[in-house]
Amino acid sequence: MAGRPKKGENNLDVGRIVEAAWRLVDRVGVEGLSTRALAAELDVKGPALYWHVRSKQQLLSLMIEQALAGSIAKAPADVPWWEWLRIIARDQRGTLLAHRDSGRIASIAPPTERLQTEIFSQAIEPMIKAGVARKEASAAFGGIAGFVLGVVIYEQNEETRKFLLAYHDPDEAFEFALDAYLSGLRAKAPKQDA
């Protein structure tokens, strides 16, 4: 089969490939992410990558899945749903800002099947358990995700960041806007959650 790992390359897996892709992007930017460069980073032949990841588009999606899945896993289960969202939003912003070009990658990478089903379901579960309708919980989390992504894209663009810094501290602005969004969500939520 084309792309089948050669002897000695069988320790290659999706997790290692994704980690190496982030290391490469952090050094050279998303424009420098290629099969050849990634294979060199992993010290394997290019076709070995295709055994695990079909395309660059899939790789970008897996990179974002890995970056965002951790925030759901780290969020404590014993907090009110609005605090759950706050913790996730902060963590996702921090995780994305820790990687060069992550905002651009997230804006072009289609969500993986795992992100669409398993991770998204975990993200909205505390709201649903608290009595928020599934449709509203989905919209609320989608709003948080869009807000975080927009902030990251702005902060990672040098010119936009300079503009923002002329008016406010990005961390303070993020917290202010996040609090306003969550306050609005709480106002619309069932009364037993207040």
N, C-alpha and C positions, 0 to 999 in steps of 0.2 A: 504494500500500500504506500502511495506517495506520502511523504512526511513522517513515516513510521520512525520512531527513535532508533538510532543505531546503538549497538552495544556500548555501554558506558554512559549513555544519555537517558537511561530509563529513570533516573532520579528527578528528571524534569517534570514539573507539574504546573497546573494553572496558577497556584499560589506563588510559586517561585517566579514564574513569568511575569505576573502582575507586579510583584515587588520590584523586579528588575526594571520593568517599564517605568514605574514611578521614579526609581533612582535615575534612570536615563533622562526622563522629562525634567526632573529637578536640576539636572546638570545642563542640558542643552535645549530645553523647551520642547513643546509638542511637535514643532517642525522637524526636530532631529530624531523623532521616534520613527524608526523604520525596522523592517524585518532584519536587515543586515546589521544595523547597530544593536538591536536587541539580542540577536544571536551572539554577537561579539561580547556583549555584556555578560551573557550566560555561558560563554565559551562552548557553544554548540554550533552545529550547522543550521542554517536558516530553515530548511524543510522540517527539522525536528519541532519547530514552534507550531507549524500547521497541524501537527498531530493533536495538539492541545487547544489551539486557538485558530479558528478558521480565517479570520481577517483582522485588519487593523481596527475596523469598526467594532467588532466583537471585543477586541482587546480594550479599547477605550471604555466600552460599557462595563467590562469586568473590573477595570480600574476604579470606576465610580462606584460600582457595587461594593467593592472591598472597602473603599474609603467611607461610605455611608453606613454600611451594615454595622460597623463597630459602635456607632453612636446609639443604635437601638439596643445593642447587647449591654452597653455600659449604663444605660439609664436605670435608676432604681425603680423597682415595681411598687414601692410603698409611698409614693407621693401623689398628690392630686393630679388629674390629667393635665391641667394647665402648666404645672411645674414640670411634668414629664416632657411636654412640648418645649418648654424653655430650655431644659437641660439638653435635649436633642438638638435644638437650633444652635445653641452655643457650641456644642461639640462638633456639629457638622461644619459650622463656619470655621472653627479652629482647625479642624482636620483639612478642609479644603484650602485654607490659607497657608497651611504648612507645605503644600505642594504647588510648585510653579505650574501655571496654566490650567489648574484644575477647574476653574470656572468655565473656561472655554471648552475643556473636554466634556464637562457635565452638560453644557448647552448643546453639544452636537451628538453625544452618545445616547442611543436609544436605551431605555431602561431594560435590563435583563429580565428574563422570566422570573428569577428569584426576587428581584427588586419589586416587580409588579405584583407578585402574589405573597410570598412569605414575609418579606421585610415590610412591605406596605401594610399588610394585615397586622403585624406586630406593632407597627407605629400607631395605628388607630385604635387598637384594642382597649387601652385604658379609657378612652373617651366613650367607646361603646358600652363598656362595663359600667360607666358612670351614668348611662342613660342618654347619651348623645346619639341621635339617629346616625346610621351608617353613612348616609349620603352627606350629612353635615360634617361628620368626623373626617370623611374623605376630603371634602372641600377645605376643611380647616388645616389638615396636614399638607394638602397640596399648596395652600397659601403660604404656609411656613417654608416649605421646600423652595417655592418660587422666590420668596423674600430672601432667604439665605443665599440662593444662587445669584440673585441680582446684586446683593451686597458684595459677594465675593468677586464677581466679574468687575464691578466698579473698583474694588480695592486692588485688584491685580493689574489693572490698567494704569500705567504710570501717570499719564496725563490726568485721568479722572481722579486718581488718588490725590494728586497735587491740588486739584480743584476742591475736593472734599475737605482736605486738611486746612484750606484757607477759611473754611466756615465752621468746622466742628471736629471734635475728636471722633474718629471712626468707631471706637469701642463704645463711647458714650452714646453716640447716635444709634448704633445697633441696639443697645439695651433699651433706649427710649422707644424706638419704633417697635421692638419686640414686645415690650410691656404694653404699649398701646394696642397692638394687635391681639395679644392674649386677653387684655381687659375687655375688648370688644367681643371676643369669643365667649368669655365667661358670662357677659351680660345677656347673650343669646342662648346660653345653655340652660338645661333644666334647673329649676330652683334648688333641687336637692344637692347640686354640685357647688353651690355658692358657699 
